């Protein structure tokens, strides 16, 4: 893969374009006064990037289905959780 090139001025004036290259996994060489100055490489994926999103609605449907609780049932469950059941 060809390495993209950007000047220091590009970093200042066109950072959105340079950051898009990095987000797409491309390395970018930075040129200062006609000479290679630095190389930016995409950050390695961290374990936080790979976290699984939890679908709580799907979990509720799996446990309770389409059950609709009455006010009395909700109060009884809340009382049982809080230990204030009468």
N, C-alpha and C positions, 0 to 999 in steps of 0.2 A: 504494500500500500504506500502511495506517495505521501510524504509528510507535507502538511500545509505550512505555509510561511506567512507570517504577519510581522509588521513593523511595530515599534513601540507606539507610534502614533495610532496604528490600527487598534492596539489594546485600549488606548484612551478614547478614540472616537468611534470605533466599531466593535465594542466589546461583545455586543449581543451576537454578532456573526461568529467571532472567535469562540465564544462559549458554546455556541451551537455545534461547532466542529468537535469540541471536547466532549460534549454530551453524546455525540454520535460515535465516540470511541476513537477519534483521530488525534494524533499527536500534532502539535503546532510548534514550529521553530520560530523564535522571536529574533528579528534582525534589528540591530541598532547601528546606525551609520554605515550600513552596507555589510556589516559583519554579523555572523551568527552570535547571538548573545545568550540565549537560553532556549530550553525546550520545555514546553508544557505537555504533560501527558495526563490522560484521564485518570481520575482517582480509582483505585481498586474498589470493587464492590465490598461493602462491609456486611456484617451479619444483620445489621439493622435494615439494610436495603432489601433483604430477603425475608423479612417478617411476613407472616401470613395474616391477611386481613380476616378478622372474625366477623361472620355474619350472624349477629345476635338474633335478628328476626327469624332466620332459618332455624336457629337452635330452639327458639321459643315454639315455632311451628312443629318441630320434630318432637318436642316434649309434650306440648299441650294440644296440638292440632288446631282445630277451629273453635275450641272451647271459649266461651264468653262467661266470665265470672260475674256473679251478682255482687251487689254492695256488701251483703252479709258475708259471703264467702271471702271477699277481700279483707274485710275487717277481722274475720276469724283467723286468716293466714297471718295478717299483720300482728294480731295479738299473740299468736303462737310464736312468731319470730322474736317479739319483744318480751315475751314471758309475762304479758299482762292479760292473759286470757281469763275471762270471767266465768 
